[in-house]
Amino acid sequence: MILVTSATGNIGRRLVRELHGAGFAVRATTRNPGGADLPAGVEVVHGDLADPSSLRDAFAGVDGVFLLGSPGDVPGMLHLAAEEGVRRVVLVSSLLAETHPDSFIGSGALAGEKAVRDSGLAWTVLRPWEFTSNALWWAPSIREHGSVYSHEVPEGSQVVDPADIAAVAARALTEPGHERRIHPLTGPERLTVARRVAVLSEELARPVEFVELSTEQARQRMLRYMPAGIVEDMLSTEGGDPGLPDTVRRITGRPARTFRQWAREHVEAFR
Ligand SMILES: NC(=O)c1ccc[n+]([C@@H]2O[C@H](COP(=O)([O-])OP(=O)(O)OC[C@H]3O[C@@H](n4cnc5c(N)ncnc54)[C@H](OP(=O)(O)O)[C@@H]3O)[C@@H](O)[C@H]2O)c1
């Protein structure tokens, strides 16, 4: 049995589908089992990352567990998992742990990784760069005004599709050779915000305007809906260059998915 926590999230939903489709027994946690809408045959149970004790029953009889590094109490969850006989864990950390270890997200990610290494379980750490799915933050503004207000990332960002993170997680949970490994994950290309907006516009077949904000304007906007530490990371760490590691192809045998592939699959969210 494999336990996928945060099963309704950007990575979790794809991972559940992938494991279930490949014939593995899957248990999935969410804070709202009634609204989870996961495939028939997947066991869906309640679980809250902020409350490790809510996961105790979910760990029973589980071989491998998929965990997000945040939100949540990673040491607490791992302690319970070990007590319940879980053998391996795959943790989603962040590439900021490598490129900006002192940042808010980077230092939190490193703390989660330390907890995993200290857990006594067989561990694999996934370190993704920025997700393609963060573009969903622009969906209300695109739907309502046909525009995106954002600061620019002149050097571009190698955004990674959560579907690729899920594909690598599925291998790490079910195949040998991933124990004590850290897998850096990026998309296949560097894209500015303007380019990502242009791709969305092309997929929607209607104009979408990109309105570039100054750093201060972007800060004030983001502070309305994000914690200050994350806002500062988003405004200051994008210049860090994690390169273009070939991890997705090396582990799954197929190239990393492009932003356009992600946009095409999610275009309805922007209409
Ligand atoms: N977004 C990025 O660019 C990025 C980059 C690198 C690393 N990461 C890491 O990737 C992970 C996933 O990020 P994401 O933005 O894509 O998130 P997400 O998967 O959309 O959301 C997290 C999921 O966690 C579940 N959850 C369980 N307990 C929760 C709680 N107490 N509070 C909030 N959610 C809870 C939620 O499912 P239910 O509502 O069904 O319970 C939700 O679906 C995070 O650990 C993040 O640090 C993100």
The ligand as an ORCA input file, in Angstrom:
! r2SCAN-3c Opt
* xyz 0 1
  N       4.564     26.032     -5.982
  C       5.863     26.041     -6.257
  O       6.366     26.736     -7.155
  C       6.780     25.146     -5.456
  C       8.141     25.057     -5.803
  C       8.957     24.186     -5.083
  C       8.437     23.442     -4.032
  N       7.105     23.568     -3.720
  C       6.548     22.754     -2.646
  O       5.578     21.893     -3.216
  C       4.554     21.628     -2.300
  C       3.193     21.755     -2.993
  O       2.985     23.053     -3.391
  P       1.665     23.523     -4.136
  O       1.735     24.996     -4.097
  O       1.512     22.855     -5.457
  O       0.514     23.030     -3.159
  P      -0.752     22.106     -3.463
  O      -0.271     20.761     -3.821
  O      -1.708     22.765     -4.382
  O      -1.477     22.125     -2.097
  C      -1.122     21.402     -0.967
  C      -2.111     20.300     -0.666
  O      -1.871     19.955      0.669
  C      -3.076     19.523      1.279
  N      -3.078     19.874      2.706
  C      -3.161     18.997      3.727
  N      -3.122     19.620      4.886
  C      -3.031     20.937      4.623
  C      -2.968     22.089      5.432
  N      -3.010     22.027      6.771
  N      -2.888     23.313      4.814
  C      -2.849     23.424      3.451
  N      -2.918     22.331      2.625
  C      -2.989     21.112      3.220
  C      -4.192     20.206      0.521
  O      -5.135     19.190      0.225
  P      -6.586     19.186      0.904
  O      -7.119     20.583      0.778
  O      -7.338     18.197      0.065
  O      -6.370     18.751      2.322
  C      -3.575     20.718     -0.765
  O      -4.145     20.097     -1.887
  C       4.811     22.511     -1.091
  O       5.452     21.708     -0.127
  C       5.776     23.554     -1.609
  O       6.650     24.028     -0.616
  C       6.274     24.392     -4.404
*
